[in-house]
Amino acid sequence: MILPVVDTDGLRYHLALPKLFLLEGHIFRYPWDITGAYPQSSEMLYLLELILGPGEAAKFLHFFVFLLSISTIILMIRRNNNNRHGAFLGALLFAVSPVVLATAGTAFIDNFVIFHLGTACLLIRFKARPILIGLILAGAAWTKWTVAPGVLGCLVVIWFSSQAGKKWRSIFFAVVPVVLVLTPLTLRNLISTGDPFYPVMTGLIRGNVTEVDTTSFQYVTQRHRSLSGPLKIPWGLSVGKVEVDEVVGWHHLLGLILLPLALRDRRTRVAAGLIIPYLIFEIWMHPSVRLSMPFIWGLAVVEGQILSKLRPRWAFFPALLAAIPLLITLGTGLFKTPILYIRGDLTRQEVEQRIIPAWDAATFVNKWPEQGRVMAMDFPAPYLFNRPWVAEGLVNKPPLQLWLDQSETVDDLLKKLHSFGIKLLVVTPGYGGGQSFALLPISRSKHEATLILMLKKHLKKVYSKDSVDVYSLLD
């Protein structure tokens, strides 16, 4: 949290899109990244934060929401003074999950999702009015599409919790706020893409999305399919090739196993409304665990509820036995650079150069005197640019590749570049940066390769370092 903004998703879209909106002077659907069609309530908070202060403040805001998410676990478990230790330990077991703690102080939005869904479960537990639960679910739905399993799970719990004869009425009042808050977004997406929930329905109906690179999409949505662990979920580092910040924690597998034994308690049944839908989602898709973090919240509630049945002295021992190794693993994997930064061994610039690929190229682009947009291909941190950009998202095809498909001649391609005000092109190693064949890997046919070679006659290389090239587009 103390570092500059070096978070992958923050640099690519969570903070990048709000900054782009400020640079362009208006909010719009960014067409080169599928997240541009997602709900963006958290990004709008980051937009306000960028207006008022530095981008680093987004990390503190997200951490604050992380603390609120922990408080929902405590309130969910606690019933009286006799089970205070269970509420505390449930929150602890949630917080020490590497995937949770590693993202808590970043410019991500995952804890906004957890807080909304956790609050909805809390309201269900205390039998709040369906319309109030619906308002909280609407806040969740306005965060990102992957809240869908959690929203559906909460609606199922509302159905079973409602009195006979009032079930459909309760569902109606819970759903109305969700529909109302999503209507403007779905209408915009329907008009611009033909898919109100772009790219979800397009992918399900067509099997692919034109703007999306299939290989990249499969990597994100099926990231853990090759794991050998139970249910192919990264419970620990031993299940296969897993990044530290994707680890769930083996104690949550134990919580999942013990779930059936705890269903007699209403709090556990409500938490199961998040556990079961996201478990199905994980088994079906095997995506990044960050897309299913409400699943971990629900398991923490179950674990805290079970531990509250034990005497405090016996409950703390297994909880600490689970927590301490996870903290050590996380510390050795992620905290090395922050420690060096705190000690003064690294400056802010050195931290950014060390973590962010192509940082020097972005600095060069920002110093370029001519006004206009920059097109960056396979660039991981468009947030660094201080001028408007055209850059593909994590799973999108490069805009230049899409424009190649639409061009018969190099003049057609040049007209497209000029119409978007492109003045600079940044080419990273993924597309031949630093090599004589730079840009050629973007072509997929002999005709497209010819267009690229002709395009390069209209480009002038003005920068090359660490296999990253910057070209200026000649008039």
C-alpha positions in Angstrom: 0.0 0.0 0.0 2.9 2.4 0.7 4.3 1.8 -2.8 3.5 3.9 -5.9 0.7 2.5 -8.1 2.4 -0.7 -9.5 -0.7 -3.0 -9.4 -1.3 -4.8 -12.7 -5.1 -4.4 -12.9 -4.9 -0.8 -11.6 -2.3 0.2 -14.2 -4.3 -1.5 -17.0 -7.9 -0.4 -16.3 -9.2 0.1 -12.7 -7.2 3.4 -12.4 -6.2 3.7 -16.1 -9.8 4.1 -17.4 -10.7 6.9 -14.9 -7.5 8.7 -15.9 -8.3 8.3 -19.6 -11.7 9.8 -19.0 -10.1 12.8 -17.4 -7.6 13.1 -20.3 -10.3 12.8 -22.9 -12.7 15.2 -21.0 -15.7 12.8 -20.9 -16.8 9.3 -19.8 -17.4 6.8 -22.5 -17.3 3.1 -23.3 -13.7 2.4 -24.0 -13.9 -0.1 -27.0 -10.4 -1.6 -26.8 -10.9 -3.3 -23.5 -13.8 -5.5 -22.6 -13.8 -4.0 -19.1 -14.9 -0.8 -20.7 -18.4 -2.3 -21.0 -18.4 -3.5 -17.4 -20.2 -1.8 -14.5 -17.8 0.8 -13.1 -19.0 2.2 -9.8 -15.7 1.6 -8.1 -13.8 3.2 -11.0 -16.1 6.2 -10.7 -14.9 6.5 -7.1 -11.3 6.3 -8.3 -12.2 9.0 -10.9 -13.3 11.3 -8.1 -10.2 10.5 -6.2 -8.0 11.3 -9.2 -9.6 14.7 -9.4 -9.0 15.4 -5.7 -5.5 13.8 -5.2 -2.9 11.3 -6.4 -3.6 7.9 -7.8 -2.1 6.2 -4.7 -5.1 7.3 -2.7 -7.1 4.6 -4.5 -5.0 2.0 -2.7 -6.0 3.4 0.7 -9.7 3.5 -0.3 -9.6 -0.1 -1.4 -7.9 -1.0 1.9 -10.5 0.8 3.9 -13.2 -1.2 2.1 -11.2 -4.3 2.9 -11.5 -3.4 6.6 -15.2 -2.9 6.1 -15.4 -6.4 4.5 -13.7 -7.9 7.6 -16.3 -6.1 9.8 -19.1 -7.8 8.0 -17.6 -11.2 8.9 -17.4 -10.3 12.5 -21.0 -9.0 12.6 -22.2 -12.1 10.6 -20.7 -14.6 13.1 -21.1 -12.8 16.4 -24.3 -13.6 18.3 -23.3 -12.8 21.9 -20.2 -12.3 24.1 -19.7 -16.1 24.2 -18.7 -16.3 20.6 -16.6 -13.2 20.2 -13.5 -15.3 19.7 -15.2 -17.1 16.7 -16.0 -13.8 15.1 -12.5 -12.6 15.5 -10.9 -15.8 14.2 -13.3 -16.0 11.2 -12.1 -12.5 10.2 -8.5 -13.5 10.8 -8.8 -16.6 8.6 -10.3 -14.5 5.8 -7.7 -11.7 6.1 -4.6 -14.0 6.0 -5.6 -15.7 2.8 -2.8 -14.6 0.5 -5.2 -13.8 -2.4 -7.1 -11.5 0.0 -4.3 -9.8 1.8 -2.1 -9.4 -1.3 -4.9 -7.4 -3.0 -6.1 -5.5 0.0 -3.8 -2.5 -0.4 -3.9 -2.3 -4.2 -5.9 -0.2 -6.7 -8.2 -3.2 -7.4 -12.0 -3.4 -6.8 -12.4 -6.9 -5.4 -13.2 -5.7 -1.8 -16.0 -3.5 -3.1 -17.6 -6.7 -4.3 -17.0 -8.6 -1.1 -18.3 -5.7 1.0 -21.5 -5.4 -0.9 -22.2 -9.1 -1.0 -21.2 -9.5 2.7 -23.5 -6.7 3.7 -26.3 -8.3 1.8 -25.8 -11.6 3.6 -25.7 -9.6 6.9 -29.0 -8.0 6.1 -30.5 -11.4 5.2 -29.3 -12.8 8.5 -31.1 -10.1 10.4 -34.2 -10.4 8.2 -34.1 -6.9 6.7 -36.7 -5.8 4.2 -36.1 -7.2 0.7 -35.9 -3.7 -0.8 -33.0 -2.8 1.5 -31.2 -6.0 0.6 -31.9 -5.3 -3.1 -30.3 -1.8 -2.8 -27.1 -3.5 -1.5 -27.2 -6.1 -4.3 -27.6 -3.3 -6.8 -24.4 -1.8 -5.4 -22.7 -5.2 -6.0 -24.1 -5.5 -9.5 -22.8 -2.1 -10.4 -19.3 -3.2 -9.5 -18.4 -6.0 -12.0 -20.2 -8.8 -13.9 -18.6 -11.5 -11.8 -20.9 -10.6 -8.9 -23.6 -12.5 -10.7 -23.1 -15.9 -8.8 -23.2 -14.0 -5.5 -26.3 -12.0 -6.4 -28.1 -15.1 -7.6 -27.1 -17.0 -4.4 -28.4 -14.2 -2.2 -31.7 -14.3 -4.1 -32.0 -18.0 -3.6 -31.4 -17.5 0.2 -34.1 -14.7 0.2 -36.5 -17.1 -1.5 -36.0 -19.9 1.1 -36.0 -17.4 4.0 -39.3 -15.7 3.1 -42.6 -16.7 4.5 -44.9 -18.9 2.4 -47.0 -16.7 0.1 -44.5 -13.9 0.2 -41.6 -15.5 -1.7 -42.2 -14.0 -5.1 -43.0 -10.6 -3.5 -39.6 -10.7 -1.6 -37.7 -11.6 -4.8 -39.4 -8.8 -6.7 -38.5 -6.1 -4.3 -34.9 -7.5 -4.1 -34.5 -7.6 -7.9 -36.0 -4.2 -8.8 -33.1 -2.1 -7.5 -30.6 -4.3 -9.4 -32.6 -4.0 -12.6 -32.9 -0.2 -12.3 -29.2 0.4 -11.6 -28.1 -1.8 -14.5 -30.6 -0.5 -17.1 -28.6 2.5 -18.3 -25.5 0.4 -18.7 -27.2 -2.5 -20.4 -28.9 -0.2 -22.8 -25.6 1.5 -23.7 -24.0 -1.9 -24.3 -27.0 -3.1 -26.3 -26.8 0.0 -28.6 -23.0 -0.1 -29.0 -22.3 -3.9 -29.1 -25.7 -5.6 -29.5 -25.0 -7.4 -26.2 -26.5 -5.8 -23.0 -24.0 -7.8 -20.8 -21.1 -7.6 -23.2 -19.1 -9.8 -23.7 -21.0 -12.5 -21.7 -23.9 -13.2 -24.0 -21.8 -12.7 -27.2 -19.4 -15.4 -26.0 -22.1 -17.8 -25.0 -24.1 -17.4 -28.2 -21.2 -17.1 -30.8 -18.6 -19.0 -28.9 -16.2 -16.2 -29.4 -16.0 -12.4 -29.3 -14.5 -10.7 -32.4 -12.4 -8.2 -30.4 -11.1 -10.8 -27.9 -8.0 -12.9 -28.3 -9.0 -16.5 -27.7 -5.8 -17.6 -26.1 -5.6 -14.7 -23.7 -9.3 -15.1 -22.8 -8.8 -18.8 -22.0 -5.8 -18.0 -19.9 -7.8 -15.6 -17.7 -11.1 -17.6 -17.5 -9.4 -21.1 -17.2 -6.2 -20.0 -15.4 -6.2 -23.0 -13.0 -7.5 -25.8 -15.2 -4.1 -27.6 -15.1 -3.8 -27.7 -11.3 -3.7 -31.0 -9.5 -5.2 -30.0 -6.2 -8.8 -30.7 -5.0 -11.4 -29.1 -7.3 -8.5 -27.5 -9.2 -8.6 -24.6 -6.8 -5.2 -23.2 -5.7 -5.5 -23.9 -2.0 -1.7 -23.8 -1.6 1.5 -23.5 -3.6 1.9 -27.3 -3.7 -1.0 -27.9 -6.1 1.0 -26.7 -9.1 2.3 -23.6 -10.8 0.5 -20.9 -8.7 1.5 -17.3 -7.9 1.5 -16.4 -4.2 -1.2 -13.9 -4.7 -3.6 -16.5 -6.1 -3.3 -18.9 -3.1 -6.6 -19.4 -1.1 -5.2 -21.3 1.9 -5.7 -24.9 2.9 -7.7 -24.0 5.9 -10.5 -22.9 3.6 -10.6 -26.4 2.1 -11.2 -27.7 5.6 -14.0 -25.1 6.0 -15.6 -26.3 2.7 -15.4 -29.9 3.9 -17.1 -29.0 7.2 -19.8 -26.9 5.6 -22.5 -29.6 5.6 -22.0 -30.1 9.4 -22.6 -26.4 10.1 -25.7 -25.9 7.9 -28.0 -26.2 11.0 -27.1 -22.6 11.8 -28.9 -19.8 9.9 -25.7 -17.8 9.6 -24.0 -20.7 7.8 -26.9 -21.2 5.5 -26.8 -17.6 4.5 -23.0 -17.8 3.9 -23.7 -20.9 1.7 -25.5 -18.6 -0.6 -22.1 -17.2 -1.6 -20.1 -20.4 -1.2 -22.1 -22.8 -3.4 -22.6 -20.5 -6.5 -18.9 -19.5 -6.6 -17.8 -23.1 -6.0 -19.8 -24.1 -9.1 -18.2 -21.1 -11.0 -14.7 -22.2 -9.9 -15.3 -25.8 -10.9 -16.8 -24.9 -14.2 -14.4 -22.2 -15.3 -11.3 -22.4 -13.1 -10.6 -18.7 -13.4 -8.4 -16.4 -11.3 -9.5 -16.8 -7.7 -9.9 -13.1 -7.4 -13.1 -13.4 -9.4 -14.5 -15.7 -6.7 -13.3 -13.9 -3.5 -16.9 -13.9 -2.0 -16.4 -17.6 -1.9 -13.6 -17.1 0.6 -15.7 -14.7 2.6 -18.4 -17.3 3.0 -15.9 -20.0 4.0 -14.5 -17.6 6.7 -17.9 -17.2 8.1 -18.3 -21.0 8.3 -14.9 -21.4 9.9 -15.5 -18.7 12.5 -18.9 -20.2 13.3 -17.3 -23.7 13.9 -14.4 -22.3 16.0 -16.9 -20.4 18.1 -18.2 -23.8 19.3 -14.7 -24.4 20.9 -13.3 -22.9 24.0 -11.2 -19.8 23.1 -7.9 -21.4 24.1 -8.6 -24.4 21.8 -10.0 -22.3 19.0 -7.0 -19.9 18.8 -4.5 -22.7 18.3 -5.7 -24.1 15.0 -6.4 -20.6 13.7 -2.9 -19.5 14.4 -1.5 -22.7 13.0 -3.2 -21.9 9.7 -2.4 -18.1 9.7 1.3 -18.0 10.6 2.6 -20.1 7.6 0.4 -18.1 5.2 1.7 -14.8 6.5 5.3 -16.1 6.1 4.6 -17.3 2.6 3.1 -14.0 1.6 5.8 -12.0 3.3 8.6 -13.7 1.5 6.8 -13.6 -1.8 5.4 -10.1 -1.9 6.9 -7.8 0.7 10.6 -7.7 -0.4 10.3 -4.6 -2.5 8.1 -2.6 0.0 10.7 -3.3 2.7 13.5 -2.0 0.5 11.4 1.0 -0.3 10.7 1.7 3.4 14.4 1.4 4.3 15.3 3.9 1.5 17.3 1.4 -0.5 15.0 2.1 -3.5 13.5 5.4 -4.7 10.0 5.8 -6.0 11.3 5.8 -9.6 13.5 2.7 -9.0 10.4 0.9 -7.6 8.4 1.7 -10.7 11.2 0.8 -13.0 11.8 -2.5 -11.2 8.1 -3.6 -11.3 6.5 -2.0 -14.3 7.7 -3.2 -17.7 8.3 -0.4 -20.3 8.3 2.4 -17.6 11.1 4.2 -19.4 9.2 4.1 -22.7 6.1 5.7 -21.0 8.3 8.4 -19.6 9.7 9.1 -23.0 6.2 9.3 -24.5 5.1 11.8 -21.8 8.0 14.1 -22.8 7.2 14.0 -26.5 6.4 17.6 -27.5 3.7 16.9 -30.2 0.1 16.6 -29.0 -2.0 13.6 -30.0 -2.8 10.1 -28.9 -0.4 7.2 -28.3 -1.1 3.7 -29.5 0.5 1.0 -27.4 0.5 -2.7 -28.2 0.7 -5.3 -25.4 1.4 -2.5 -23.0 0.8 -3.4 -19.4 0.5 0.1 -17.9 -1.4 2.7 -19.9 -2.1 4.5 -16.6 1.5 5.8 -16.9 0.7 7.9 -20.0 -0.1 11.5 -19.5 -1.8 11.8 -22.9 -4.8 9.9 -24.3 -4.1 6.4 -25.5 -5.4 3.6 -27.6 -4.3 0.3 -26.1 -5.8 -3.2 -25.9 -7.0 -4.7 -22.7 -5.6 -7.9 -21.2 -7.7 -10.2 -23.4 -8.4 -8.0 -26.3 -6.8 -8.0 -29.7 -4.7 -4.9 -30.6 -6.7 -2.2 -32.2 -4.1 -2.1 -35.0 -4.9 -5.7 -35.8 -8.6 -5.0 -36.0 -7.9 -2.0 -38.3 -5.7 -4.3 -40.5 -8.7 -6.5 -41.0 -10.7 -3.5 -42.2 -8.1 -2.1 -44.5 -7.5 -2.9 -48.2 -4.6 -0.6 -48.7 -2.0 1.2 -46.5 -3.9 4.4 -47.1 -7.0 2.9 -45.4 -4.8 2.0 -42.4 -3.2 5.5 -42.3 -6.6 7.2 -42.5 -7.7 5.1 -39.5 -4.6 6.1 -37.5 -5.0 9.8 -38.4 -8.7 9.8 -37.6 -7.9 8.8 -34.0 -5.1 11.3 -33.8 -2.4 8.7 -33.3 1.0 10.4 -33.2 3.1 7.7 -31.5 3.2 3.9 -31.6 4.7 1.9 -28.7 5.8 -1.6 -29.7 6.7 -4.0 -26.9 8.5 -7.4 -27.2 5.2 -9.3 -27.8 5.0 -7.6 -31.2 8.7 -7.6 -32.1 9.9 -4.5 -30.2 13.6 -4.1 -30.4 13.8 -6.2 -33.5 14.0 -5.4 -37.2 10.7 -7.2 -37.7 8.9 -5.0 -35.2 5.1 -4.8 -35.8 5.2 -7.8 -38.2 3.9 -10.3 -35.6 0.6 -8.4 -35.5 -0.1 -9.5 -39.1 -1.9 -12.9 -39.8 -1.6 -13.1 -43.5 0.7 -12.2 -46.4 -1.6 -9.2 -47.3 -1.5 -7.9 -43.7 2.3 -8.3 -43.5 2.6 -6.3 -46.7 0.5 -3.5 -45.2 2.6 -3.5 -42.1 5.8 -3.2 -44.2 4.3 -0.3 -46.1 3.1 1.3 -42.9 6.6 1.2 -41.4 7.7 3.5 -44.3 5.4 6.1 -42.7 6.9 5.6 -39.2 10.1 6.9 -37.7 11.8 5.2 -34.8 12.4 7.8 -32.1 13.2 5.5 -29.1 14.4 2.0 -28.4 15.3 0.5 -25.1 14.9 -2.9 -23.4 13.2 -4.3 -26.5 10.6 -1.6 -26.5 10.3 0.7 -29.5 8.5 4.0 -30.0 7.7 5.2 -33.5 6.3 8.6 -34.5 3.7 8.7 -37.3 4.8 10.9 -40.1 2.2 13.3 -41.6 
